[in-house]
C-alpha cells in the first residue's frame, strides 16, 4: 500500500478488536451467566454482537476501525485477582501493570484503584500515567536508553528507576543482575 498513511493502512487491512477475548468468552453461555457485568454489556443472542446496547456495526460506523474496547469490570477483576495471587506467593513483591499494554487513562486509573503500580518505558507512558492521577511513587521507569528528561523527571518525582547492570564477573552471555533502588538527588 505505497503512499498510504499508517492509519489508512490499518483501516484497510486490520480489524483490531481487543475485546475478542470477551466476545469469544461471551460466546460460551456459561461465561455470560458467571458475570452479571459482562452479561449486561455483551449480547450474543442475535445475528449481530451487541456491545453496551448497540450493535457492533454501530460502533464501527461511529468510531471506525481499528476498534478497541476495554471493559473496565473485567480489567479491574483481573488486576485484583493477579495481585491477590502474587501477594500470597511473593509477599515482599509489588505488582506492576505494563503501561505499554494500554496507555488509556481509564485503564491506568483502574490499576491505581486496584493498588497496582505502572511499569512505564517512555516519556509518553509516564505522562499518561501521571495525567491519569497515578501517584509517581507507583511508577517504575524500566528499560534501556532512557533520555535525560525522563530520568530527571523520574528523579524529581521519586519514581523507581529499574536499570539492568552487568555483575562484576558476568560474561556477555550471562544473566544480568537487576538493581532496584529509588532514585534520589541531592541538591
Long-range contacts (C-beta under 8 A, 24 or more apart in sequence): 10-65, 10-66, 11-64, 11-65, 11-66, 14-65, 14-66, 15-65, 15-66, 15-67, 16-65, 16-66, 16-67, 16-68, 17-66, 17-67, 17-68, 17-69, 18-68, 18-69, 18-70, 18-102, 19-51, 19-68, 19-69, 19-70, 19-71, 22-69, 22-71, 22-74, 23-49, 35-73, 35-74, 37-71, 37-73, 37-74, 38-71, 38-73, 38-74, 41-71, 41-73, 70-102, 70-104, 70-106, 70-107, 72-106, 72-110, 75-107, 75-110, 76-110, 76-113, 76-114, 79-110, 79-111, 79-114, 79-116, 80-114, 83-114, 83-115, 83-116, 96-140, 99-125, 99-128, 99-129, 100-125, 103-128, 103-129, 104-128, 105-131, 105-132, 106-132, 108-132, 108-133, 108-134, 109-133, 109-134, 112-138, 122-150, 123-147, 123-149, 123-150, 123-153, 126-150, 126-153, 126-154, 126-159, 130-157, 151-183, 154-183, 155-183, 155-184, 155-185, 156-185, 158-182, 158-183, 158-184, 159-183
